[in-house]
Amino acid sequence: MLDVLWWHWAVLGFGCLLAELMLPAFILVWFGLAAFVVTAVVLLAPDMPLSGQILLWTLGSLGMMFAWFRVFKKGDHKSMIGRSSANLVGETGMIAEAVAPFKQGKVRFQKPMVGSDIWACMADEEIAAGTRVRVQSVEGNTVFVKKLEG
């Protein structure tokens, strides 16, 4: 019967990590890290059978891949840097040209936002010039605004 020692798992782990450097798919890293987990377990319990080691390595690999794709790589944490919505949503400005539900107007900000202090705007209600508004969303070069209460 094949006697697998702790350093066999460590070599497998390093091999997977090196292979990940050559084939950047970000999958082999999980196999390598799971091999390091098995290394630690085999050092703590040297009499663990080979089938238990392989089972632990398989479950560890699958668990880490599941955590990566379900928890860490969801996309919820993506940066909004470089998007106009990241800089404009929530900003307050003043209507420079009246806006109505199907009539585009203009909103002026105190400081230039993403290169301009005047933006085309749309609203769900009629808003007269001189009214303070808050940006709700951005679609292309148009901001959707809502009248500030009070």
N, C-alpha and C positions, 0 to 999 in steps of 0.2 A: 504494500500500500504506500502511496505517495505521502511523504511526511513534509507538510508545508510549514515552514517556520515564519516567525514574525517578519524577518527581513525580506522574505519573498513578497509579502504584501506591501512593504515599504518600496521595494523596487517597482512593483506594479503601479503604485501610486505615483512615483516620480516619472515612470514611463508614460503614464496617461497625461500627466501635466506637461511633459515635454512634447508629446504628440499634439496636445492642444495648442502649443505655441506654433507648430507647423501647420495645423489644420484648424484655424480659428472658428470653430462652430459653437463653442461654449457648451459642449455636451460632455466631452471627455474629462473635463475638470471634475465633474460630479463623480465619475467612476474613480478617479484618482483620490479624491477626498474620502470617498467611501472605503477605499483600500487603506487609507491612513487610519480610519476608525477601526477597521478590522485589525490593523497592526497593534493599536492600543489595547483592544480587547484580548488579542492573543498574548500580549505581554502580561496582562492581568490574569488571564486564565489559559495557561499554556496547554492544558489538556483538552481544549475544545476540538471536537472532530472537524474534519475537512468539510463535511456537508453543512455543519453549523456556520463555519466561516464563510462559505460560498453563499449561504442563505442570508447571513448578515450583510455581506457585501452587496448582494442584489437588492435587498430591502433598503440599505443605506443609499445606494445609487438612485433607486426609484424615488425614495423620499426626498432626496435633495433636488432631483429634477422637478418633482412635483412642487416643492416649495419655490423653486426658481420661477417656474412658469405661472403658478397660481398666485403667489404672494408678492414676489419682488419684481417681476417683469410685467405687471398688469398694465402699466401705462398711466396710472393715476398720479405718479410722481414725476411725470415728464415736465420739463421746464417750459415755461411760456416765454422765455427770453427771445426777443426778436419778433414776436407777434404783436401786432397793434392792439389786440384785445388785452394783452398783459399790461399795457401801459394806459389804456383808455377806460376800461370797465371800472366804474366806481368814481371816476373823476367828475367834478362839477364844472359847469361852464355857464355861459349866458347866451341866450338865443340872440343872434345878430340879425337874422332874417326869419320872419314868422314861418312856422311849420304847422301842417295840418295832416290828417290821416293819409291823404293821397297827394300831398304837396310837399316836396322836399324843401327844407330850409337850411339855415346855416347856424352853427354854434361856435362861439369863440371861447377859448380857454385863456387863463391868465398867463400861462407859459406855453411855448410850443410843445405839442405832444406828437411824437414820432415825425418831426420835421415840419409841422404846421400848427399855427394857433387857431386857424379857422377850418372847420370840417363840415361837410355836408351831413345833414341829419334828417331823420324821419321820426315820427311819433304817432301814437295811437289816438292822440287827442290834439285839439287845436291849441297851440301855444304861441302867445304873442311875443314880439321882439322885446328884449329887456328882462325876460323871465329867467330865473335860475333853474337849471336842469341838471340831472345826473345821468351819465351814460350807463345804459343797461346792457347793450351788446354792440358788437362790431361785425359788419358784413362788408367785406371789401373795403371801399373807401368811404362808406357811409356808417355813421353811428346812430343807434336807436336810443332816444333819450326819453326821460320821464320827468315831469315837473316836480320840483322839490316842494314838499309841503312845509308851510310855515316859513 
